[in-house]
């Protein structure tokens, strides 16, 4: 609905936290990386637009495009400072003194969509949807805003509300992403087999024919870019989710591996593959897959889970890194990492009561496969009938299907 390492200096400055009052951050590990600053060439599109912006400030179109490029780079390189840079670029177009999604009345649909993307990445879904509603009202043909709005609603478990935007994307000629969007709706509303059939047919067509057109949306479970490569990865990722929920883990793993090959930088795909590997006992491969530069809390949690299963001495260092990132996140004033903290409490700290509290809070805003299963497992671990009833009612209301839940709710 996002999902990255935190950088002390820039992050604290950006969010206005008094680092002196809170105490200096001292990493536990001497090799802790605070920031990587890559070399840039003059041909870098970001460098070119930064120069253009400096020469002619105050151009809304330039600012919006530059912010979009920073968001793409933030996701590709897992560098959250680029999210901060994107928001700083959009500041002239926000209402002075207000930073929670309120913008000037005269801004374009593009600025509204880009700022909404920043907000949904922070899991401020309500504020993001408010901006996306305005963006679509201003430009009903903005398929990027429609796809993002649909994806946020899908993350929130409001699949039926996402259907009109998916249909509008499809009607606008974005056949691949529109079909994927509608398949997500089907898969979340009681038509899992039909959703799988629709996506399988699309996959066969895409392999045989021209690649999907590019568009400008990205959020939730959609890829960080909707280039043809990422459209294919997104499609395979969803097919893997459908197979897993239908009770076919081997098919799910095969599809996830193909998705990962197409988009190795996509953290959601990497995390989902780690989960499947751990579920079948391939802890060594899972730990290696989660061992990346500048890991997020989610990837660190998966690495720690695998290391704990392997009784790897490196587990203590990974656990310390998790605490460091969570501490920095709180000092920045960010929303809690509810999904990741629930996973940590349940699978690493073996604290089911805390896991259930976190999973229930997380379920109020995120209702993807991992969120549904986390809530179920935490509720079962605590033998909490009220939480099981809550989950059962949601499943009955939506028609959501998952064979992993069968027989576990009674």
N, C-alpha and C positions, 0 to 999 in steps of 0.2 A: 504498500500500500506502500519509506523502502523498500543502510545496512552496511567502521573504518578506524584506523588508528588515529589518535588525537595528538596534536602538536601544541606543546605547552605555551610557548611565547606568543605566537600569532593567535591561537585560540583564546587565550585569556584576554589579550588586548581587544579582540573582536567583540567579545561578549561583555566587556566592561567589568570583569571580575577583579577585585583588588587582591592581587597575588600576595602582596606583603601581609595583608590582614589575615589571609587564609593560611599562610605558611608556604614556604617554598616547596615546589615539587622536587623530590629527590628520587630518581629511579633506583629500583633495587638492583638492577643489572648494570654493570659498568659499560656494556656495549649497547645500551638502549638508544635507539635512533630517534632524535627529536624531529629532524626534518631532512629531507633529501631535496637538493636544489639542482635540477638538471640543467645542463647547458642548452641554450636555445639558439637556433639559427635565424637569420633574417627572413628566411622563407616560411618560418612557422606562422600559420594563420593567426595565432594569438598575438604574436609579436607585431605582425602587420596591422592588426586591428587596434592594438594598444597605441601604436604610433599614430594611426589615423585618428583615434580618439583624443590623443594629446594635442594634435594639430588643429582639430575642429571639435572641441568639447560641446556637449549638450545635444548630440544627435541621438534620438531615441532608438532608431533602427540599429545604429552601430553598437550602442550599449547593450541592446537585447541580444544581438548576434554574438557579441563578445562574451556575455554572461552564459549563453548556451554552450559556447566552446569550452568555457571553464568547467561547466557541469559535466560535459562529456569527458574531459580530462580527469576530473575528480573521480569519476566512476572507473575509468580505464586504469588509472594508476593508484586507486585507493588512497587519494590524497585529499583529506577533508579541508585543507586550507584553500583549495580551489573553490569549494562551496562558499567559503567566507569571502573570497575575492569576487565571485559572481554576485553575491548579495550586496557587497560594497559598491559594485558598478551600478546596480539598480537603485541604490539609495536616493539619487536625485528624483526618481520617479515614484518614491514612496511618500506617504503623508509624513511630514516632519514630526519627529518625536514618537512615531508609531512604527513598530517593526514586526507586528504579528499578522502580516498579510494585508494591511490596509494600504491602498495605493491612491494616488491622485485620481480625480474623476476623469481626467482627459487621457489617460494612458491607453496604449494600444492593446489589442488582444494578445499580441506576442509577449509584451512585458508581463501581462497578467499571468500568462501560461508559464513563463520562465520563473517568476516568483513563486507560483504555485508548486512548481517542480522542487524548488528549494525547500518549501514548507513541508511537502509530503515526504521528502527525504528525511526530515526531522520528525516525521510521524505526527505532524500537526495537520491531520487530515481535514478537520472541520474548516480551518482557515484556508487550506488549499482548495477545498471544494467551493468555498465562497468566491475565490478568485476565478476558478474555472467556470462557474456559473456566469460570472460577468464576462469572461472571455468569449464564451459561446454566444451569449446574448449580443455581444458587440460584433462578432464575426461567426455566424453559424457554419461557415465553410471551413473553419479552422479544425481540420481533422486531428491535429496534434492535441488540441485542448479537449476534444471529444474523447479521444482514445485515453488520454490521461485521466479524465473524469471517470470513464468507465472502469479503468484499472484500479483507481482508488476505491471505488464502490465494490469492486470484486474483492479487493483485499479486506474490506470491512465486512464481507459476507452479505452484501446487498446486491446480489447478482441480478435480480429481476429489474432493479433500477438502472443497471448498466446496459440492459438490452437496447434501449432507444439510441444511445450513443454508438454502440457497436454497429447497429443497422445504418446509422447515418454515415459512419466511416466506410462501410461497404458500398452504400449508395453513391458516395463521392468518388468511387473508382479505385479505392485502396483495397483491392480484392483480397490480398494475402492477409494483411493485418486485420481487416474487417472480419474475415472468416475466423481467424484465430480468436479474436475478441468474442464473437458469437459462440464459438466452441467452448470458451471458458464459461460463458453463461449457461450453456447446456450442461456442462460438466458439474456445475454447482447447484443445479435445480432439478435433479432427478433424472437426467438423461445422459448418464455417463457413457453408456455404450454408443449412443448416437454421436456424442461429442468426439469420441475416439475415432469413429468412422469418418466424420467430417474432416478431422485433422489428417487422418491417414490418406484420404483422397487428395487433400491439398498438398501433402508432402510428395505424393507420387507425381502430381502435376508440376510442382516446383522443380523436381529433379529432372523432369522430361522437357520442360519448356523454359521460357524466359524467366529471369529472376524477378523477385518482387520489387515493386517501385519503392523508392525511398520516401519517408515522411519524417516528421519532426517530433514525434511523441516518445516519451519514456517515463515509466513509473511502475511502482508495485512489482508485479511479476513480469512485466514486459522488459525487454532488453534495454541496455543503456543507449542503444542506438537502433533505429529501425532500418539500417542498411540491409541489403539482401542477406549478408552473412548472419546478422543478428536476428533477422526474421526467422531464418532456418533454425538457429539455436533456440529461440523462444518457442517455436513450434515443437521441436524435439523435447524440450524441457516439459512442456505441457503434456505431450504424449507419454513421457515418463511418469508424470504425476498420475495421469489417468490409469496407466498400467499398474502402478503401485497400489492405487485405491481399489482396482479391480482384483487385486490379489495375485499379480504376476510380477514379482520382484526381479526376476531375471530379465524380463523384457524391459522393465523400468531402468535397470542398471545399464543395459545395452544402449538405450536411447539417451540416457544421461551422459554416457561416455561420448556419444556422438555429438551431443549438445556442447559438452565441455571442449571437444576438439574444435568445434566451430567458434567458440567464444571462451577461451581459457581465462580471460580477465573478468568474466562475469561471476561475481561472488555468490549470488544466489544459486547458480548451477553448481559451483564448486562445493558449497555447503550441503546441498541436497545429495550430491554424490558421496560426500563424507558420511552423511547419515545412513545411506544405503549400505555402504561398505562396513560401517560399524555394526549395523543390524545383522549382517551375515558373518561377523567375526573377523573381518579383514582389517584389524586395527592398525597394523603396520602401514598399509597403503593409505588408510584414512589419515593417520598422523602425518605422513609425507605430503599428502595432498593439501593439508591445512598449514603446512610449513611454508609460508610466503613472506616476502618483505612487507613490512607495515601491516600486519594482520589486524582485522577488526576484532571486536569482542566476540562476535559470533564464530569466527574462524579459530580464535584462541580457545573458545569453549570446546570446540570439536577436537582440537589438538589435545587439550587437557584430558578430555574423555577417553580418547584413544590411548594416550600415554598412561592413564590410570589403569586401563585394562591390561596394558603391557608391563605394568610396574616399572615404567621407564623413569630413571632418576631425574630426567629433565622436567618431569611433571611439576615439581616445586617452582621452577623458574617460570613455567607457563602460567601457573596459578597466580604467581606474583604479578606477572604482566597484566593479567585480567583485572586484578585489584587496582593496579596503577591506572589503567584506562577508565575503569568505572569511577575512580576518585576524580580524575581529571574531568570526566563528563559531568559529574555533579557540580564541580567548581565552576564549570562553564554555564551552569544553569540549564542544561539540556534536559529534555524529557527522559525518564528512565528507559533503559534497554530491557523492557519487560520480557520479551520473548527470550532473549539471551540469558537474562538473569534467572528466569524460570528453568531453563535448560540446565544452567549451572547448579542451581539449588537441587534439582531432581537427580541429575545424573553424575554430578561431581561431588557436591557437598553432602548428598544423601539426606537432605532436609525436606521431606515431603510437605510438611505444613507450610513452610515458606514458599516452596515451589507452587503449591496450590493457590496461595494468595496472589502470587505473581502471575500465574497462568490465568486466573480468573480476571485479574485487571487487564492483562494483555488481550483476553478474548473480547473485551468490550470494544476494541478498535481493530484487531487483526484476527481474521478467521480463515486463514489458509490452512492447508493440510497439516503443517507442522503445529499450528496453533491449536487446532482441534485435537490432535493426538496428545499434545502436551497437557492440555486440560484434562483429557480422559485419564492419562496415566497418573497424573498428580492426584486426581480425585480417587482413583482406585487405590493408590498407595495410602491415602488417608482414610479410605472407606467412607468418603463424604457423599452421602446420598443426595443432599441438596444440590451439589455441583453436578452430579450425574443427571438429576432431573432437569437442571438448567440446560445441559448439553442436549439431552433427549428432546426437549421442547424445540430447541433451535433446529435440530436435524429434521423433526417432523414438519416444522414450518417451512423450511427451505427445500426439503427433498434431497439434501446433500447425501451422497453415497460414498462409503469407504468400508471395504470388507474388513479392514483392521479393527473397526469398531464393533463388528458383529459379535454378539454374545457378551460384550464387555460393559453394557449399560444397564444390566439387570443384576 
